[in-house]
Amino acid sequence: MNPEAPSPRGRFLFRPPWWAVVLALASCGAGIALGNWQWGRAQEKVAAAAAARPLGLRGEFLPAFTVLLDNKVNRGRPGYHVLQPLQATDGRKILVNRGWLPAGADRRTLPAPRTPPGTVELQGLRLERLPQALAPAGARREGSVWQNATVTEFAAWSGLALEPWIFEQHSPLDDGLVREWTPAGSGAEKNESYALQWYSLAALSLILLFVLNLKRERPRS
């Protein structure tokens, strides 16, 4: 056999169809975007945990400005978180997440949270923001039941000049509310795991494009 003769096995060619390239790039882009979103959520939770700190407040609740945050589950039961502003004794107005209230059998009939009258003493955590649930973009605020809330939105709705942070109440009151809070920052590891999965799927889409479309050229006879 002549050692200088060309190999009969042929060379490799990479000629994927246009639709395969488009599909792979779209899948890769979606995977990266979703991975970035999950990673951002993880970093938000880590930052929230770092910013949370114990705090005591003294003041009077303003029940005329009450919002129920929907789709809050406690031990498998659906319900609401009760948001109310507190008029502190030093004049500040602070938005308080008072606790969880179960939903009734008929969701059209809203529960009425009890508000202790007069001055109350509270202990809890100062948080930078409330956790945000997934909701349709541009969802309108209607009535007293919201899917998400921020201090800015609550201030605009109520007309109150609120402090730019949230108070999560931990101390008990005779109000029937449940205060079994998820620790600030909880779930960051899960979001990081989801981000890694999406990044892996993005990489896999490019690997499959390469592997499935890399073919050996047939040698000429």
Sequence and secondary structure as in RCSB ss.txt:
>XXXX:A:sequence
MNPEAPSPRGRFLFRPPWWAVVLALASCGAGIALGNWQWGRAQEKVAAAAAARPLGLRGEFLPAFTVLLDNKVNR
GRPGYHVLQPLQATDGRKILVNRGWLPAGADRRTLPAPRTPPGTVELQGLRLERLPQALAPAGARREGSVWQNAT
VTEFAAWSGLALEPWIFEQHSPLDDGLVREWTPAGSGAEKNESYALQWYSLAALSLILLFVLNLKRERPRS
>XXXX:A:secstr
  TTS  TT  EEE   HHHHHHHHHHHHHHHHHHHHHHHHHHHHHHHHHH EEEEEEEEE TTS EEEEEEEET
TEEEEEEEEEEEETTS EEEEEEEEEE  SSTTS        S EEEEEEEES        TT   BTTEES   
HHHHHHHH     SSEEEE S  TT  B     TTTTHHHHHHHHHHHHHHHHHHHHHHHHHHEEE     
